[in-house]
C-alpha cells in the first residue's frame, strides 16, 4: 500500500510577457520539444508547453507580469547532454547571460540566462537524478 509520497515533478509553469519571444528562447535556443495542449486549455489563455526531461514546462503569457528583481533567484535549472556544446551555443546566441559559462564556488559548471521576460534559467553540468 502506498503512503501517498511525492514522486517527482510533473510540470512547472512560468509567466512570460511575450509568448512569441519565449517560444524562440525555450523552443529554438534551449531546444525544448513542444507538447500539445488540451483544447480547453488552449482556448482559455495563450501558452506553450514543452517537454523538460521527464517533466513539462508550461509557459503562460501574462503581459503584466514583472519578475522579481533578484540576482539569481527565483530560477529553475536544466541539465543538458553536452554542457560544453550547449554553453558555447548559449553564450554565442545573444541571450542575456547573467553568469558563466563558468564553474561556480561549488565546483559545478553552469551558465545562467534570462529569458526575454527576465525569468532566470540555469543550465547546469549535472546529471538528472534517476
Backbone bond lengths (Angstrom), bond angles and torsions (degrees), N, CA, C in turn:
res aa  C-N    CA-C-N  psi(-1)  N-CA   C-N-CA  omega(-1)  CA-C   N-CA-C  phi
1 X - - - 1.453 - - 1.534 109.45 -
2 X 1.310 115.86 135.67 1.456 121.84 -178.97 1.527 110.93 -78.74
3 X 1.325 115.92 151.25 1.462 119.55 177.25 1.528 111.88 -101.19
4 X 1.327 117.95 8.22 1.461 121.42 177.08 1.512 114.69 75.88
5 X 1.342 117.59 23.44 1.469 119.70 -178.47 1.536 110.92 -70.66
6 X 1.298 115.72 153.46 1.463 122.45 176.02 1.523 107.72 -70.22
7 X 1.338 116.89 132.52 1.463 120.04 -175.63 1.529 113.64 -112.69
8 X 1.329 118.62 -6.03 1.453 119.03 177.96 1.508 112.46 161.41
9 X 1.305 114.81 177.12 1.462 122.43 178.93 1.519 108.58 -89.09
10 X 1.334 117.54 124.96 1.459 121.07 176.99 1.523 109.77 -90.33
11 X 1.356 117.68 -48.18 1.458 119.84 173.54 1.520 110.86 -154.60
12 X 1.312 113.37 159.62 1.450 123.67 175.45 1.517 105.72 -124.04
13 X 1.326 118.25 131.63 1.462 121.95 178.57 1.522 108.98 -113.25
14 X 1.319 115.87 134.93 1.464 121.66 176.99 1.521 109.02 -128.23
15 X 1.329 115.73 157.19 1.463 122.23 175.60 1.515 110.11 -99.08
16 X 1.325 115.73 143.04 1.462 122.20 172.98 1.521 108.02 -134.13
17 X 1.318 116.48 155.27 1.463 119.90 179.99 1.524 112.29 -87.43
18 X 1.323 118.16 -25.15 1.462 122.86 -176.93 1.523 108.57 -135.53
19 X 1.330 116.81 103.89 1.458 120.96 -175.76 1.525 112.20 -64.43
20 X 1.332 117.57 -36.44 1.466 119.52 -179.45 1.528 111.19 -64.85
21 X 1.326 117.60 -42.18 1.469 120.47 177.16 1.528 110.34 -66.84
22 X 1.326 117.19 -36.83 1.467 120.95 178.44 1.518 111.01 -65.21
23 X 1.331 117.72 -36.44 1.466 120.90 177.96 1.524 111.05 -62.25
24 X 1.322 116.97 -38.47 1.466 120.29 176.89 1.529 109.43 -64.38
25 X 1.333 117.33 -45.80 1.462 121.93 -177.66 1.526 111.53 -64.88
26 X 1.325 117.42 -55.19 1.461 120.64 -174.02 1.523 112.91 -79.92
27 X 1.316 117.20 -39.18 1.457 120.15 -177.51 1.515 114.18 -81.69
28 X 1.340 116.24 -45.71 1.463 119.72 -176.32 1.520 113.04 -91.30
29 X 1.334 118.04 -47.97 1.465 120.54 -176.75 1.528 111.35 -74.00
30 X 1.346 117.16 -50.75 1.463 119.34 -179.77 1.522 112.42 -84.85
31 X 1.326 117.49 -10.45 1.471 123.53 174.81 1.528 113.57 62.77
32 X 1.338 116.54 36.41 1.460 119.96 176.72 1.529 109.04 -80.28
33 X 1.329 118.06 133.31 1.467 120.45 178.02 1.534 110.87 -71.54
34 X 1.334 116.22 134.07 1.456 121.25 179.04 1.524 110.61 -77.54
35 X 1.339 115.14 141.82 1.460 122.33 178.67 1.529 109.69 -109.58
36 X 1.322 117.30 151.59 1.470 119.05 174.13 1.523 110.02 -70.64
37 X 1.347 115.27 149.55 1.467 121.05 176.53 1.520 108.61 -109.72
38 X 1.317 117.70 148.01 1.464 119.63 174.56 1.534 110.02 -59.40
39 X 1.335 116.89 142.14 1.466 120.85 -177.29 1.518 112.16 -55.56
40 X 1.339 117.48 -39.17 1.460 120.83 -179.75 1.520 112.51 -62.58
41 X 1.320 117.25 -36.70 1.467 121.82 177.32 1.523 109.53 -70.85
42 X 1.329 115.90 -47.34 1.465 120.68 -177.60 1.524 111.79 -59.85
43 X 1.324 117.66 -31.50 1.457 121.50 -179.11 1.530 112.79 -76.98
44 X 1.328 118.06 -20.23 1.461 121.53 -175.00 1.526 114.22 -86.75
45 X 1.340 117.74 -37.21 1.466 120.54 -176.52 1.517 108.92 -159.69
46 X 1.338 114.98 159.08 1.463 120.14 178.86 1.519 109.68 -78.35
47 X 1.313 115.62 127.13 1.458 120.73 177.55 1.515 108.65 -160.30
48 X 1.305 114.83 166.93 1.455 121.89 172.41 1.522 106.41 -139.65
49 X 1.328 116.66 141.43 1.455 121.84 179.98 1.513 108.75 -113.69
50 X 1.336 115.31 140.06 1.466 121.77 179.94 1.521 110.31 -126.00
51 X 1.317 115.10 151.77 1.459 121.14 170.51 1.521 107.20 -81.31
52 X 1.320 116.49 128.57 1.462 122.43 -178.53 1.520 106.94 -128.98
53 X 1.334 116.44 90.88 1.461 120.42 -174.10 1.512 109.07 64.85
54 X 1.324 116.46 -121.49 1.464 119.75 176.95 1.530 110.97 -103.07
55 X 1.316 117.13 16.10 1.464 123.07 178.02 1.531 108.79 -124.85
56 X 1.320 115.39 -173.27 1.455 121.07 179.34 1.525 109.85 -125.37
57 X 1.337 115.34 150.63 1.455 122.93 171.36 1.522 106.54 -115.05
58 X 1.330 116.73 120.17 1.463 121.95 177.77 1.525 107.88 -103.64
59 X 1.317 116.53 117.13 1.460 122.99 -178.12 1.528 107.07 -105.01
60 X 1.329 116.33 115.15 1.459 122.41 -171.79 1.523 109.71 -114.67
61 X 1.334 115.79 128.56 1.469 119.54 179.84 1.522 110.71 -77.59
62 X 1.336 114.94 128.12 1.459 123.75 176.58 1.530 105.70 -144.42
63 X 1.350 117.53 92.44 1.474 120.78 -173.41 1.529 114.74 -56.56
64 X 1.330 118.66 -24.39 1.469 121.04 -178.79 1.522 113.18 -90.13
65 X 1.332 118.36 -2.53 1.460 121.80 -175.89 1.523 111.45 -63.43
66 X 1.326 116.02 137.98 1.470 123.15 175.49 1.521 108.03 -127.51
67 X 1.350 118.72 114.36 1.465 119.59 177.92 1.521 111.12 -67.71
68 X 1.325 115.85 154.98 1.454 120.55 177.60 1.523 110.19 -63.59
69 X 1.309 116.26 145.51 1.463 120.66 177.30 1.520 108.23 -93.70
70 X 1.331 114.96 90.32 1.448 122.41 -178.67 1.522 107.28 -139.64
71 X 1.327 119.33 141.52 1.462 120.49 -174.19 1.532 115.06 -54.64
72 X 1.322 119.22 -45.09 1.464 120.52 -177.84 1.517 113.67 -139.45
73 X 1.271 119.11 17.57 1.451 118.09 179.76 1.499 109.79 -148.88
74 X 1.282 118.06 161.22 1.459 126.75 -13.68 1.532 110.88 -66.86
75 X 1.311 115.11 156.95 1.460 120.03 -179.29 1.515 108.99 -155.93
76 X 1.325 115.57 170.33 1.457 119.47 169.08 1.514 107.34 -131.06
77 X 1.332 115.92 153.33 1.459 121.63 -176.83 1.524 109.48 -116.22
78 X 1.319 115.03 141.84 1.458 122.02 177.97 1.523 109.38 -124.10
79 X 1.331 115.77 146.13 1.460 122.19 176.04 1.521 108.76 -96.38
80 X 1.319 117.04 155.49 1.464 121.44 177.79 1.522 108.90 -132.50
81 X 1.329 116.04 165.42 1.467 119.16 -176.91 1.524 113.15 -85.22
82 X 1.332 118.85 -13.79 1.459 122.78 178.55 1.521 107.48 -150.63
83 X 1.325 116.36 92.49 1.462 120.45 -174.12 1.521 112.06 -61.21
84 X 1.333 118.24 -42.45 1.464 119.75 -177.41 1.520 111.47 -60.48
85 X 1.322 117.16 -45.89 1.467 120.48 178.85 1.521 111.38 -65.24
86 X 1.329 116.43 -45.10 1.466 120.35 -178.92 1.522 111.14 -63.75
87 X 1.325 117.83 -45.59 1.463 119.76 -176.74 1.526 111.14 -66.88
88 X 1.320 117.60 -35.70 1.474 120.46 176.88 1.522 109.85 -64.60
89 X 1.334 117.10 -47.04 1.461 121.34 -179.79 1.525 110.83 -61.93
90 X 1.324 117.04 -42.91 1.464 120.95 -179.11 1.521 111.33 -66.82
91 X 1.323 117.23 -41.80 1.463 121.16 -179.99 1.529 111.32 -64.46
92 X 1.330 116.83 -32.46 1.471 121.64 -179.45 1.524 113.09 -87.30
93 X 1.325 118.08 -4.57 1.467 122.09 -171.05 1.518 114.52 -77.42
94 X 1.315 116.82 -20.56 1.454 119.32 -173.37 1.523 112.16 91.53
95 X 1.332 117.79 -3.64 1.471 120.60 175.77 1.522 109.17 -66.03
96 X 1.325 116.59 154.75 1.464 120.46 -179.67 1.521 109.87 -75.18
97 X 1.329 116.26 111.39 1.460 123.13 179.73 1.525 108.36 -94.31
98 X 1.325 116.53 125.83 1.460 122.51 179.67 1.521 110.93 -93.50
99 X 1.340 116.14 -34.11 1.460 121.27 179.52 1.520 108.82 -150.82
100 X 1.332 114.91 137.66 1.457 120.56 170.72 1.518 113.93 84.75
101 X 1.301 113.73 -165.57 1.458 126.31 3.44 1.529 110.97 -67.16
102 X 1.315 114.17 130.73 1.461 121.18 -177.99 1.519 109.03 -163.30
103 X 1.308 114.49 170.28 1.452 120.85 176.61 1.519 108.70 -93.40
104 X 1.328 116.69 129.04 1.450 121.72 -179.97 1.514 111.44 -78.12
105 X 1.313 115.94 177.38 1.463 121.01 179.90 1.526 111.55 -63.46
106 X 1.329 117.63 -18.34 1.458 122.15 178.30 1.526 112.56 -85.48
107 X 1.348 117.00 0.50 1.458 121.23 178.93 1.521 114.24 83.55
108 X 1.331 118.12 7.78 1.465 122.38 -177.18 1.521 109.59 -107.13
109 X 1.337 115.48 131.93 1.461 120.84 179.04 1.527 109.79 -75.86
110 X 1.338 115.07 142.04 1.463 120.67 -179.52 1.520 110.22 -161.01
111 X 1.318 114.06 161.04 1.457 122.11 167.67 1.521 105.86 -134.99
112 X 1.325 116.28 133.68 1.459 121.69 -178.78 1.525 107.57 -114.55
113 X 1.333 114.86 126.89 1.465 122.30 -177.52 1.515 110.31 -119.14
114 X 1.337 115.36 160.39 1.459 121.28 168.01 1.517 106.70 -107.03
115 X 1.336 116.56 135.11 1.455 118.90 172.62 1.532 107.67 -75.95
116 X 1.323 119.30 175.01 1.471 119.88 -176.51 1.530 114.48 -59.43
117 X 1.329 118.97 -21.21 1.463 122.27 177.65 1.522 111.68 -85.39
118 X 1.340 117.51 -25.08 1.460 121.92 -176.49 1.513 112.61 113.91
119 X 1.348 118.41 2.22 1.460 121.43 174.47 1.523 109.14 -67.22
120 X 1.327 116.87 138.62 1.462 122.01 -179.81 1.532 110.58 -87.73
121 X 1.328 115.47 133.25 1.461 122.46 177.21 1.524 107.51 -129.68
122 X 1.323 116.16 121.75 1.467 122.27 179.89 1.527 108.67 -102.41
123 X 1.324 116.01 125.69 1.465 121.56 173.37 1.516 105.16 -103.59
124 X 1.332 116.37 118.76 1.451 121.18 -167.47 1.525 110.68 -124.25
125 X 1.318 115.64 145.57 1.461 121.84 -178.95 1.522 109.59 -90.54
126 X 1.317 115.60 65.88 1.464 123.11 176.91 1.514 108.32 -134.73
127 X 1.322 118.13 145.16 1.470 119.34 176.79 1.529 110.42 -74.95
128 X 1.330 115.47 159.83 1.455 120.15 172.98 1.513 109.48 -75.01
129 X 1.306 116.45 150.96 1.466 120.62 173.65 1.523 108.18 -70.32
130 X 1.265 117.55 142.51 1.478 121.36 179.50 1.501 109.90 -115.73
